[in-house]
Amino acid sequence: MAHISAGVATSHVPLLGRAVDTRDTQSEYFKPIFDGYEFSKKWVAEEKPDVVFLVYNDHATAFSLDLIPTFAIGTGEKFKPADEGFGPRPVPDVMGSPDLAWHIAQSVIQQDFDLTIVNEMDVDHGLTVPLSMLFGQVEAWPCQVIPFAVNVVQFPPPSGQRCYNIGKAIRRAVESFDADINVQIWGTGGMSHQLQGPRAGLINQAWDNQFMDDLITRPETAARIDHVEYLRETGSEGIEMVMWLVMRGALSEQVNVRHRHYHVPCSNTAIGHLILENSA
Amino acid sequence: MALNKPYADIPGTFVFDADMSRKGYWLNQFCMSLMNADNREHFKADETTYLDNWTMTSEQKQAVLARDYNGMLALGGNIYFLAKIFSSEGKSFVYAAARMTGLSEDAYKAMMDAGGRTPDGNRYTTGSNLDKEHR
């Protein structure tokens, strides 16, 4: 049977994609950020996941205000990098995993989580930046990817508790898929940041680090954080951190921390990154 | 019945809730149109005419023309949609955020390099003395 071996959390700041695309990762500004991913690149090369289930949000790219799915699973064969206003990123197409994605869609919906099923969509920096952070500049991504888009643009996003619970349902779905494949789940976005209004630039290092502590050892506590606390304490865009809870929900109660990295700033944002493995 | 808005007392922050989304619908959909390269060219060539093809309010159009991002946010714009405007001009999120905070881009970058804007004093429009002092 398929299994989820590990979870990765990482910010997905668009500027990081630009740094990779322009080979600027070793400059004074970016080096401390990318140094924190050196372990991760080696780790993922050794782990060789067959499929990454990648939890991210679309930033008004594939989904405008025409249609705003709370949870959307990409079941297509292939997803193209989106033109976000300045041309698409020069990165490979993202190859989907339709068999597993459709299985997860069916299983998770039958566990009472109503997913939107997406066959065609372009994927923006929310999805491609995490791939670049872990895999670097490549001709082709080394694994299949199931995009899982969570609405965090239109208020209200799903609650942290809902995200945590859906992670559990995703794990059950993966573990009932009849193929011996290694699946990782990545939760992306965050950490504290506010991109808009006179309060833009808000960063809350103490809160971010407490959140990582709780996510690791007390995920039920982290899951109970309400929307207003994210908005008030971590900035309006810090609410992306609910997506880390989807990842955490799909792991065991006890996890081993393989790697942890935190850096301020990247553009307007606090960078956070975790690698968690299920305890044997 | 009005929507419950427990976030209304967060200073300097626009929460893109149902009311804002309804108010800003066409402003945001106009922004989405800039995802298309041809549309970007048409907009650059004649902004006023391009905007007149959208059923936006005159305040919304004026805010776009003036690149008044706080104004656009107050009129229902969402930052990820408004980003299509400054992205199509080759401008960054840091540029836009600096404009919204009233700082020069250099001063804003210096604030971020020094650890960002502290949450202390920036949590509530009313409340603790600490918050009032810093407001």
Chai-1 contact restraints between the chains, C-beta under 6 A:
chainA,res_idxA,chainB,res_idxB,connection_type,confidence,min_distance_angstrom,max_distance_angstrom,comment,restraint_id
A,H59,B,Y80,contact,1.0,0.0,6.0,A-B,restraint_1
A,A60,B,Y80,contact,1.0,0.0,6.0,A-B,restraint_2
A,A60,B,F81,contact,1.0,0.0,6.0,A-B,restraint_3
A,S64,B,M32,contact,1.0,0.0,6.0,A-B,restraint_4
A,L65,B,Y25,contact,1.0,0.0,6.0,A-B,restraint_5
A,L65,B,N28,contact,1.0,0.0,6.0,A-B,restraint_6
A,G85,B,K84,contact,1.0,0.0,6.0,A-B,restraint_7
A,G85,B,S87,contact,1.0,0.0,6.0,A-B,restraint_8
A,G85,B,S88,contact,1.0,0.0,6.0,A-B,restraint_9
A,F86,B,S87,contact,1.0,0.0,6.0,A-B,restraint_10
A,V153,B,Y80,contact,1.0,0.0,6.0,A-B,restraint_11
A,Q154,B,S21,contact,1.0,0.0,6.0,A-B,restraint_12
A,F155,B,V15,contact,1.0,0.0,6.0,A-B,restraint_13
A,F155,B,F16,contact,1.0,0.0,6.0,A-B,restraint_14
A,F155,B,D17,contact,1.0,0.0,6.0,A-B,restraint_15
A,L195,B,I79,contact,1.0,0.0,6.0,A-B,restraint_16
A,L195,B,F93,contact,1.0,0.0,6.0,A-B,restraint_17
A,L195,B,A97,contact,1.0,0.0,6.0,A-B,restraint_18
A,Q196,B,L73,contact,1.0,0.0,6.0,A-B,restraint_19
A,Q196,B,I79,contact,1.0,0.0,6.0,A-B,restraint_20
A,G197,B,G12,contact,1.0,0.0,6.0,A-B,restraint_21
A,G197,B,T13,contact,1.0,0.0,6.0,A-B,restraint_22
A,G197,B,F14,contact,1.0,0.0,6.0,A-B,restraint_23
A,G197,B,M100,contact,1.0,0.0,6.0,A-B,restraint_24
A,P198,B,G12,contact,1.0,0.0,6.0,A-B,restraint_25
A,P198,B,T101,contact,1.0,0.0,6.0,A-B,restraint_26
A,R199,B,P11,contact,1.0,0.0,6.0,A-B,restraint_27
A,R199,B,G12,contact,1.0,0.0,6.0,A-B,restraint_28
A,R199,B,T13,contact,1.0,0.0,6.0,A-B,restraint_29
A,R199,B,N122,contact,1.0,0.0,6.0,A-B,restraint_30
A,A200,B,A97,contact,1.0,0.0,6.0,A-B,restraint_31
A,A200,B,M100,contact,1.0,0.0,6.0,A-B,restraint_32
A,A200,B,T101,contact,1.0,0.0,6.0,A-B,restraint_33
A,G201,B,M111,contact,1.0,0.0,6.0,A-B,restraint_34
A,G201,B,M112,contact,1.0,0.0,6.0,A-B,restraint_35
A,G201,B,G116,contact,1.0,0.0,6.0,A-B,restraint_36
A,G201,B,R117,contact,1.0,0.0,6.0,A-B,restraint_37
A,L202,B,R117,contact,1.0,0.0,6.0,A-B,restraint_38
A,I203,B,G116,contact,1.0,0.0,6.0,A-B,restraint_39
A,N204,B,P119,contact,1.0,0.0,6.0,A-B,restraint_40
A,V228,B,P6,contact,1.0,0.0,6.0,A-B,restraint_41
A,V228,B,Y7,contact,1.0,0.0,6.0,A-B,restraint_42
A,L231,B,Y7,contact,1.0,0.0,6.0,A-B,restraint_43
A,L231,B,I10,contact,1.0,0.0,6.0,A-B,restraint_44
A,R232,B,I10,contact,1.0,0.0,6.0,A-B,restraint_45
A,R232,B,R123,contact,1.0,0.0,6.0,A-B,restraint_46
A,S236,B,T13,contact,1.0,0.0,6.0,A-B,restraint_47
A,V264,B,G115,contact,1.0,0.0,6.0,A-B,restraint_48
A,P265,B,M112,contact,1.0,0.0,6.0,A-B,restraint_49
A,P265,B,G116,contact,1.0,0.0,6.0,A-B,restraint_50
A,S267,B,F93,contact,1.0,0.0,6.0,A-B,restraint_51
A,S267,B,V94,contact,1.0,0.0,6.0,A-B,restraint_52
A,N268,B,F93,contact,1.0,0.0,6.0,A-B,restraint_53
A,N268,B,A97,contact,1.0,0.0,6.0,A-B,restraint_54
